[in-house]
Amino acid sequence: MPSNVEIKARVSDQVQFAEKAAQLSQSEGTIIRQRDTFFNCSQGRLKLRDFMNDSGQLIFYERPDTDGPKLSRYSISPTSDPSGLRTVLSDALGVKGEVRKERRLFLFGQTRIHLDTVEGLGTFMELEVVMRPDQTVEDGQRVAEDLMEKLGVSQDTLVTGAYMDLLLLNKH
């Protein structure tokens, strides 16, 4: 199963973060609209990512709910019928919730830098260090921490859990 090391943090200055990410990646980034539907499952998380253009991905992943760099193991299957798949999975498993966001994606080395505007939550950044088979979790954490420093992300802005978890907490 592929893996990556992830870090998520709140972003207070979206423009400043985007400028730093653009400098690092030598690009303006790619805008991606996403609607993630999370389904009930007994272990890990199962979500259907709808790109709002008749394409999507069914994604299963497991990762600890801690702040700072964490290892995430995942598997992904593309779909050309996210709406139909959502209906089937909703009927079979039930829906836990939904996350709508606009993501600006920057690529830097082996890392995907996301600047996310999440409906109902605000602005966040996410780093996904895509691990090579010969790398340890510690290697991935070093890459992530180095990028945090370059992007000006401080420890006190780190976030625990997924956007879905944060949205569910806001409802209570």
N, C-alpha and C positions, 0 to 999 in steps of 0.2 A: 504494500500500500504506500503510495507517495506520501511525503511529509513536508511540513514547513515549520519554521519558527515564526510566531506571530506576536506582534505588539499592537495594542490599541490605546489611543489617548484622545482626550478632548483637545480641540483646537480653538483658541480664543481669537487668533488673527488669521483668518482664512487666506487673505491676500498675501501676507508675509510668508505663510507656509507654502503656498502655491509657487511663489517666486523662488524659494529655496529648492523645492522639489524640481522645478523647471530647470534651474541652473545645474543641479546634479544630473538630471536625466538628459539634458540637452534637448528638451522637447517641451511643448506646451501641455502635454498630456492628452489623453483621450477621454471624452465624456461618455459615460455609459449609464443609461437609466436602468434600474433594476427593481423588480418586485419579488421579494423572497417570501415564500409561503412555507412555514415550518409545520411539520406534521408530528403527531404524537408517535414516539417510538420508545422501545424499552431501554436502549442504550445509545449513547452519543446523540447526534442531531441529524435529522433528515430534513432537507429543504429543497424546494423547487425554485430555481432562479429563473425568472421570466425577464428576458431582455426587451420586452415590449415590441418585438419585431418578428413574431412567429418563430423565435428560437429561444432555447433555454437549456438549462442543465439541471439534472437531478444530482444532488450532492449529499453524501453521507460523510460526517466527520466526527472525530472524537478529540477533545482537548480539555485540559484541566481549566477550571475557572479560577485563575489567579491573575494578579496584575504582573506586568513585566513580561519578558520573553517566555513563550511557552510552546511546546511541541504540539503540532496538530497533525493527525493522520487522517487522510481523506480518500474518497473515491468519487469519480465524476462520470456521469453518462449524459451525453448531449441528447436533446430532443427537438424535434421540429413541430411539436404539438404541446406546448406547455399548458394550454388551457384544458385540453382533454386529459392530460396526465394529472393536472391539479384536481379535476373532478373525480377521477378514479382513486387517487390517494386520499382525498378528503373523505370519500365514502368508506374506504377501507380502514383508515387510521384515525381520522379526525384531525382537525386543524388546531394547532397550538396558538398560532398567531401569524401576523404578516408584518414585514418590514419593507417600506418603500424608500428608495434613496436614489440620489444622483451621485455617481462616483466619477472622480477624475483620476485616471490611472496614469502613473508615471513608472517607467522601468529604469532601474539602476543596477547594473551587474546582475546578480541572481535574485534581486529583490523587487517585488511589486510594491510601489508606494501608492496608497489610496488616500484621496482627500474626499471624504464622504459627507454629504449633507443628507441627514436622515430625518424623514418626516416625523415630527413629534418629539425629537430628541436634540437636534442641533448638529454641530459640525465636529467631525472626528477625523483622525488620521489612523491608518492601519498600515503596518509594515508586514509583508509576507516574504520571508527569506525562504526561497524554494531550495530545499536541501538536495545536495548531490549525494549519491550512494556512499561516497568515501568520507562524508562529513559527519561529525558528532553534533549532538544537540548544543554542546558548549561552543562549537565553531559557529553555528547559526546564531546563538545568543550574542557572540562577539560582533558578528556582522550587524545584527539588529541594534545593539547598543552603540556601535560606532555611527550608524546612520542616525539614530536618535540625537546624538551629539551634533552631527552635521546639520540636522534639520531644526535644532533648537528645541527639542521635545524634552521637557523636564519630568523627573520621576513623579512629581505630585499631580501630574495630569493623566497618569496611566489609569486605564479602566479595566475592570474585571468583567468577564463574561461577554456574551454576544449581544448585539443590538436587540434581539428578541427578548433577552433576559431584562435588559434595561427598560424596554417598553412595558413588559409585564410588571416590573417593580413600580413604574410610574402609575399604573392603574390601581395600585393598592394603597 
